[in-house]
Amino acid sequence: MKLSFAALGAALLLCVATQASAHEKHGTAGATAAPAIAGWWKGNTHTHTWWSDGDSPPESVAAWYRDRGYQFLVLSDHNRMQEGELWYPVDTDQKREALETYRRTFGADWAETRERSGLTEVKLKTLDEFRSLFEQKDRFIFIRGMEITDRFGTHPVHLNGVNLERPIIPQGGDTVATMLQRNIDAVVEQGRRSGRPMFVHLNHPNFYYAVTVEDMVATDYATGEGFFEVYNGHSGVRNDGDAHHPSTERMWDIVLAKRLAERNTSVLYGLATDDAHEYTRWGLRQVNPGRGWVMVRAPRLTPDTITAAMKRGDFYNSTGVQLAKLEMTGTTLALEVAAEPGVSYTIEFVGTRRSRSLAGTAAPAPPPESPGRMSLAYSDGIGEVLRKVEGSGARYELTGDEIYVRARVISSRLHPNPFAEGDREMAWTQPLVPQR
């Protein structure tokens, strides 16, 4: 696989990389669309609306993304797609504020309401009704999807189906691993029957620490590739783990190493998403849009081509760092950052050597109040930094001992509306896996 595009000038930098304040950068006022970069498309595969537990109607949500330079969006509401009839109760101040914005933006004649027992209800528009307001060739599209919201006892198990044709009923299971497998299989089967590219990604594995490394290692992907969220912008999903649970990035390395070297099965691709729920309140403890996204290399902007490109691994993830060049060949991983004045960058090549032990051992017992389930403990040799470069460009040549190598870029600039205090703008490539 080879990914590249020409170095970009400052005029091509996306809106999320400006020096604007957090409100100007992420709020609703003064939004302007960023120019498209030929061959690369910015999108988000995980966000919520009034069709489930978001705080705004889908048209307002779509307008936020479109007006800030996103080219594709998956409205991934819980266990439903935006179809059928649904009357939504406006019963909080945030919802009333969202309704006023909705009327002001789209017109009182568009916002269909009724009064029942003194409560205002809004008839939600379906995707087929509102998509024509937004979709434009080479500018913006929707990709149909949903968040398959399952539960094993007290453990929430969520996955997003992308480019679905119809909803997926949560499949259940007698273990978390079985539940993951059955929901993945349901998406794979729908894709097989439809003949269209589809994929499913595991969401926020550290949400209530429901999913372990071992659950992810055990999962099989009939399509030959797997996906999970290495970064999720929801303020409560614990990307960073804690003293008793690995971070999602650490989980990625362990799963990659064990699946590729021990099980000889598929690669696992990581995604960044924002999992946005809140568009009327902004701040550190709010679940806001614009925190994480994917940049996908595809020949055109259609649901099938974007989905197919992601299934090939032709994308990288960002929370603010934009790449000017990305090349992945059989033996080389090279990248350049679209550097901004006054910002410094650290590029780290992360991988696992074949000589490292991949065995897991029982971790020390956590205190009784520690939530969720625990993964085994693994050697620090899994996911070590193989090379570190201070600067905006770097290259890594495989030596033959690596199971995989991936790159991450850490910016000196703080994220303007972070998942957690102290977060810096970053980017992550997909893993380069030597031919086997």
N, C-alpha and C positions, 0 to 999 in steps of 0.2 A: 504494500500500500504506500502511495506517495501523496502527500498533502502539501500544497504550497500556494502562495499568492504573493503578489508584489508588495514591497514595503509601502506603507501608507503614510500620507502626510497628515498634519494635524486636522485638516478639514474633514478627514474621513473617520475621526475618532467618534465613537458612539456617545450618545448623551450621558450614559451612566459613567463615563470617564471624565466628565468635566469637573471644574472646580466650584460648581454651584453648591449652595447650602443643601442640607439634607431635605428640607421642605421643598425647595425649588427643584431639586433633583428627582424626588420621588413623589411630590404632590401632584395635584391635578391642574394647577394653574400654569399657563404659559408653556404648554407642552408643544414640542416640535419634533417631527420625525427625523431620525438620522438617515443619511443616505445609505443605500444598500451597497454592499461590497460584492463585486462580481464573483459569483460562484460560492459565496459563503452566506449563510442565512442564520439569523439570530432567533431563538425561540425558547419557549418554556413548556414543559410537558406536565406541569402539576400546579393547578390553581383552582380556586373554589368560588362559587357564586351563590345567589339565592336558591339555586336548584338543590343545594344541600346546606352547608354551614358557612358560606361566605357572607359578608355583610353588605353586599351590593348586587344589583341585577347584572345578568351576563353582558348586556350591552355596555354598561359602564366599565365593567372589568375589561372587556375587549378593547374599548377605546383607550384605556390606560396603556395597555401594551402597544397597540398600533401607533399611538402618538409618541411613543418613546423608542421607536426604531426597531421593535420586534417585527419579524416577518411571519412567524407562525406561532400558534397557540393551541394548546390542548386544554379545554375546560373539563377538568377531571373531578366532577362532583361525585360524592359518595354513593355508590351502588345505583347510580342512574345516569342516563344521558339526558340531554336537553330536548326531550320529546314528550308528547302527551299533554294532558291538561294539569296544571298545578296552580292553585291560588295561594299566594304567599302572605302570611300575616305580618303587618307592619306594627310591631308592638314594643319597640324600644326607641330611644332617642337616636341611636345610630342608624337604625332602619328608616326612621322618619327623615333623617338628614340625607340618607342615600336616595330615598324616594323623591325628595325635592331636587336633588342633583339630576336624577333620572328624568324628571319632568322638564327641567330647565334645558337639559341637553338634547333630549329626543322629542320633546313636545308633549303636551297634555293629552293630545289625541292618540299618541303612541302608547302612553302608559295607561293601560286599561285597569281600572280599579272598581271596587264595590265596597259597601259597608255592610258588615254582618255583626249584629250584637254590639254595636258601637266601635267595632274594630275595622280599620281599613285593610283590605286585602288587594294584592296586585296579581293579575293574571300574567304569569311568566310567559314570555315569548319563547318559542322553540328555536333551536339552532337553524332549522330550515327557514324560519320566518325572519331572523335578524342577520343571517350571514351575508346577504346581499348588501347590507349597509356598510360592510367592512372589506370584503374580499376584493382584491384587485390583482391583476396579473403582475407577477414579479414584485409585488409590494406587501401583500398580507393574505394569509389563508388560515382557516381553522383546520385542525386535524381532530377527528372524532376520538373520544376516549372517555374513560371513567376511572375512578379509584375503587377497585374491588376491595371492599371493607369487610374483612373476616375477623374472627376472634376465636382464640383457643383459651378457654377459661377466662382469666382476667387479662390475657395477653393480646393486644391488638395486632393483627397481621394484615397489612395493607399493601396492595400492589396496584400499579397503574397499567391498564391496557391502552395501547397507543395504536391509532388507525383502525379502531374497531368498526364493525358494521352494525353491531347490535350489543346490548348490554350483556355482561357476564354475571351470572348468579354466583355469589360466593359459594365455594365448593366444600368448605369445611374439611375436617380431618381429625384423626385421633392423636396426632402430634403436630407441632409447629412445622416440622420438615415436611410431613405429609400434606399439610394444608398448603404450604408453598407450592409443592409439586402439583397438586391437583388444580390449583388456580392457574399456574403456568400452563399446564396441559390444556386447560379450557381455552386459553387464548391461542395457543399453538393450533389447536383443532379448528377454531374459527378461521384462523388464517389459512389453514390447509383447505378448508371447504370453500372459502371465498376466492382463493387464488391471489389474494392481495397480501403485500407485506404487512406484518403486524409484529409487535413485540410487547413484552411486559417487563416492567422494572419493579423490583422490590423497593418499597418506600421506607425511609427513616428506620433502619433496623434497631436503632437505640431508643426508639420511642417506647417508654416504659420498659426498656431493655427486654423486649419481647422475643427478639431473634438473635440467635448465637452464631458464631463463626461456623460451628459444626452443622447447623441447619443449612447454611449457605453452601458449605462444601458438599453436602449430600445431595443437593438439588441437581437434577439432570435437565438439560435443555435440548429438546428434540430438534430445534432449529440450528444448533451449533454455537449459539452465543447467549450470554446472560447479561442482565443489566441490574444495577442497583444505584441508589442515591448515595454518593460519597459526600455530597453536601446538600442539605435541605435547610431553607431559610426560616423555617418555623422556629420560634424562640424556645419551644419546649421539647425538641426531639433529641437533644444531647449528642450532637455531632462529635463533640470532644470526649465523650465517655466520662469516666471518673476513675477513682483509685481502684475499682474492682471490675471495670468494664472497659474494653478497648475502644478507642475512637473509631469512627467509621472508616477513616483512611487506613488505620492499622488493620481493621477487619479486611479491607480490600487486599492488602498485601498478603495476609495469611491465606485468604481464600484463593487468590491467584496462584500462590506457590503450591498449595496442596492440590488444587484441581489440576494444574498443568503438570506437576512433577510426580504426584502420587497416583492420581486417578486417571491421568492422561485424557482429561475431558476438556470442556470448552473454556475459552477465555471469559472473563467477567469484565464488562465495560462499566465505568462509573459515570454518573450524571450529576450535574448541579441543577437544582430547581429552587423555586422560592416557596412553593406550597402556600401561596398567599390566601388569606382569609379576610384581611382587613384593609379597606381602602378609604375609610373615613377617619381613622385614627392612626397616628404615625409615631414610631419610637421604638426603643430597644425591646420593650416587652410586648409590642404589637406584632402581628403576623402579616408583614407587609410584602408587596410585590417588589420586584427589581433587585432581589438579593443574590440570586444565582440563576444562570441560564446556560444553554448550550449554543455553540457555534457549529453549524453543520455544513459540510462541503457537499454540494449536490448540483447536477447540471441544470436543474430548474426547480421552481418553487411549486411543488404539488404535494399532496399528502403522501402519495405512494413513493415519490422520489426522495423526499426527506426521510421517510421511514426506512426505505431501502438503504440509504446512505448511513443512517445510524446503525442498522444491522451489520453493515460492513465495518463499523468503527470509525467512519470518516467524520469525526467531530471531536471538539475539545470543550472543556467546561471553564466557566469564568464567573468570578464575582466582581469583576472590574478591570482585570488585565486583559488587554487585547493583543493577539499575536499578529505579527506582520509576516511571519513565515513559519511553516510547520512541514517538515519532511520526515516521513517514516518509510524506510526501505527495508530490505532483508536484514541489514546489519547496522543501520544508522538511524539515530533519532536526533534531529537537529531542529532548532527553533530560534526565532528572533521575536522580541517583543516590540510592539508599536510604542516605543518609549515616549514618555511625556516629560517636558521640562520640569526639573526639580524633583523628579521621582526616581528612586533607585530600585534595582531589582536583584533578587537572588534566585538563581536557577539551580534546582537540585534534581539529579537523576537518581531515582529510587528503584531498587530492585532486590532480588534474592538470588544468591549464587547456589549452584547445584550442590556445593559442598556443605551447605548449612543444614543443620538438623531441622526437620519439619515436624517432629513429634510434639504432641501436646501433653501437658501434665496438669493434674488437678490444681487449680488455683487455691490460695488460702481462702478459707471461709470468710465471707463478708459479715459485717454486723447484721443482726436480725432485721434492722430497719432498712437495709439496703434493698432497693426495688429490683424486680424482674429476675431474669435468668442469667446465668453466667457462662461465658465461654471458658475453654481450657486456657492455660498459659502457654505461651510459645516463645522461642528464642528471639532475642533482639537481632539476630542475624537475618531474620525475615523482615524484609522491607527496610534495609539499611540504605543510607545515602552513599551511592557509589562514586558520585562526583558532584562537586559544588562549585558554581561559578558566580562571582559577583559581576553583574553586567547585564546587558540586554540581549545577548546572543550566546548560544552554546551548542555543542555537539557531543554526542556520545557514540562511540564505536563499540559494538559488542565484541567481547573477548572470547566467547565460546563457553563461558562458565555460567552465564546468566540464565535463569528460568524465564525472566521477563525484565524489562526496564521501562519505567514510565518517568515523565518529567512533571515537576510542579514549579510554578513561578510565584514568588512571594514579593509583593510590592511594599515599599516603605510607607505607602499611603493607607491610612485607616479607611475601612469601609464606611461610607457616609450614613448608612442605615443598617447596622450590623445584626447578624443573628445573635451574637454575644459580644459583650464589651471587649474591645481590644482587637477584634477581627481586622485583618488587613485584606486588601484586594488581592486576589490570587487567580491563577489559572492552573488547570490540570490537563495533561494529555492522556490519551488512552495508552495501554501498555503495548510495547513492542515485544512480540513473542518470536524467538528464533524459529525458523522452519523446522518441523519435526519429522 
